[in-house]
Every structure is written in structure tokens, then in C-alpha cells.
């Protein structure tokens, strides 16, 4: 796996440099281009496509930052090149306007023509769209239980107004891009977050799926703020919540641990929490974490990804790391996260981006995450 980052005022030139470096010495089957919010995604995608041979597939998206084994943060853009004997790549695009579940099904149709001992479906999703759980269910219904789903939601920095995805010579929005991988060598997924529970789980007693109105039959905002030790009123409420929401996401009770959801916003009049993909009746916990626990989550994800290769040597880690984790770590600790990955997988190339949400489904039909690190390990 080849990885390269590039920056500069000329987006096209940055893309050419990164793609050329990432593909040097290899016949790439797939190049993924992760483009930061300060660059022109159309110019970058066009230059990348023109730089690559016709048989190399190009996909990518806009980001809230980028990361490699050498650097992390606002890098400009990152190119990740995959190739090698026997690697098969096909792509498909579903439009969310046709329905979230249908978009996931269309994206998963990329796997229809992939026949290999080891397969996975990567998904790059519009980060401003709702219905992510439905997208995953649609893809799961098409792929079946044996194929892992992994990916991330495109971002536009931390603005969350419009995000873009790249598919060969096109830049699209409102889409689910599916990238099917087939390989003779093992492919593995690792997931980790580092958040721990504050107290016992409570029931979401009123929710429309995107907004939680009541927890344990109490106004959700008041219950949440009291549980995490923050005053429920006052002129500084919004400022307090900005920090509180980052450091105290919700954890949905799932077999094997919590599935994390970020608290995206509040409604002080309705006393509700804006928190996507949390159905009524779900058991949730208030979560807590700090730099140390987040780095523990990084190591946990890396160990799971590497161990899942069954003893095969990893040649690369593709990383989908939540923008919320970047914010909690702070710029100074991003190097520590790279160090945590290197502790588990020394010398292994890493390439990826900071997302507006993560996808990882290895068991069951669920697979939507926030404030989590998802790694795809390739052998």
C-alpha cells in the first residue's frame, strides 16, 4: 500500500504530487483520494484521474482532516494506492435521494462481479445525510453476513453543510459510493473508541430516530446534562455543551460493547438532543473519555485489525477516524495516536481521513459509529 500527502495553493498540483508518490513503483488497482476542506475537490479529482492509467479506479471524498503513518491533521490531501497480484476492485454509486436503504443496496452491487477468497465493501457516504443505519442495512441485505462493511462519512471540515465524493472522473454529493475489494490475502476490520460508561444504561423513551426527546421519561437534555455533571440552565449553556458533547457521547448498548453516537446539537426549548440513528426503545449510556482512553481505543482497533489477519503480515491500514476524536485529542496528541498505531503495527503504512461518522459492520446488520476509529487491515 502506497500513501502520500501533499498540500499547497494549487489543488491540482497537490493531487498530482500525492498520486505520483503513492503509486511509485506499483501498478495500482485503486487510488483513494481524501481531500481537505481548504482544497478544490474538483480540481484535485480531475488532476488525479488524468495522472492515473485508465485501468486504475479512483474514489475518494472530502474530509475533516487527513492522516498517514507520518503525519495527521490538516495535511491538504492524502492519496492511498492499493494494488498487487489478485486484487480486484469494482465500484458502484447509490443516490440517497432514491432512499437510504436503496442507496446502500446499489452501492453494495459493486460486489456482484467480485469472486475472491476474501472480500470487503468500502462505503464512502455523504456526511450530511441522515438514514445511515438504513444505508448499512441496505448494503448488508445485498452482501450477506460474510462480507464486512467498512468506511466513513465525508466531511467539509467541521461545517457540515455540503460534502463531496469522488468516483473516477465525477465529483458527486448526496451519494453512497461502494468500493468492492476482492483479494487472495486476508482482509480484516478493527474497531475501537476508548469511551467508558458513566453509570447504568437508560432507556430512550421518546425519539424520532434523529432527535432524542426523553430519556427514562425525562426531558433528554436535562437528564443528559445532569448525568454528566453540567448545569442545565444559564447563558453559557451552548458553550458548555460544545465541550460536553465532545467529551460525553452516548453509547448504545450492543452485544460486545457500546456503539457510540455523538451529541451533535441541542434544542433548549424542546429539551431534546440531536443525535442521529438512536431509535426509541434503545438502551444508552452517557460515556466519558480523555486523551489516554482515546489512545487506548486506537490500540484496541489496531490489535483487532492485525489479529484478524490470522497471522498474515499487514501491508497497510486504511483508517476512518472520527473528527470528534481529533477534537478530543487536540493537535498536539495526534502524533501520539500515530505512535499508538505504530506500537501495534510497526512499519505498516497508514492512510485515511477524519470523518463525519464511521461504518464498520462485521456481525449482525448494524454498523454505524461516531467518535470511533475504524481500521481496515490488508495482507
Secondary structure, 3 states (H helix, E strand, C coil): CEEEEECCCCHHHHHHHHHHHHHCCCCEEEEEEEECCCCCHHHHHHHHHHHCCCCCEEEEEECCCEEECCCEECCCEEEEEEECCCCEEEEEEEEHHHCHHHHHHHHHHHHHHCCCCEEEEEEEECCCCCCHHHHHHHHHHHHCCCCEEEEEECCCCCCCCCCCEEECCEEECCEEEEEEEEECCCEEEEEECCCEEEEEEEEEEEECEEEEEEECCEEHHHHHHHHCCCCCCCCCHHHHHHHHHHHCCEEEEECCEEEEECCCEEECCCCEEEEEEECCCCEEEEEECCHHHHHHHHHHHHHHHHHCCCCCCCCEEEEEEEHHHHHHHCHHHHHHHHHHHHHHCCCCCEEEEEECCEEEECCCCCCEECCCEEEEEEC
